Amino acid sequence: MNTTFTSTPRRSSRVFTRILVSAKGRNSQGRNFRESTETIVINAHGGLLYLHAPLELGAQLLLANPITEEDQECRVVYVGDTCEKGTRIGVEFLSPAPHFWGVEFAQPDWTARTSPSQPLH
């Protein structure tokens, strides 16, 4: 049997880092919440963070980064495991925000070397 595996490349590099942010929105019971938290992973299109508020896929949040002094509207695209820090929540920005995290991500033309024999240019 011949099986071909394809993978879709990520839209941007992921960075595992803790950045303090605040989140506000409506929880799954329709109640307003505001919470200070930290990120687990970030990228140019969103991130993964801990939240204690019960949230559902598609919920909209407003994230605020006190370091960059920017606010960013986002949508919940992943609800993961829960631990003492909260539930792992994946968010996607509703509009591009390349400077929201205050981190420079890899350039769009960056590609990983596919083999050790491939020369560097």
Secondary structure, DSSP 4 states (H G I P E B T S, - for coil): -------PPPSS--EE---EEEEEEE-TTS-EEEEEEEEEEEETTEEEEEE-S---TT-EEEEEETTTTEEEEEEEEEEEEEETTEEEEEEEESS--TTTTS-PPPPTT----SSTTSPP-
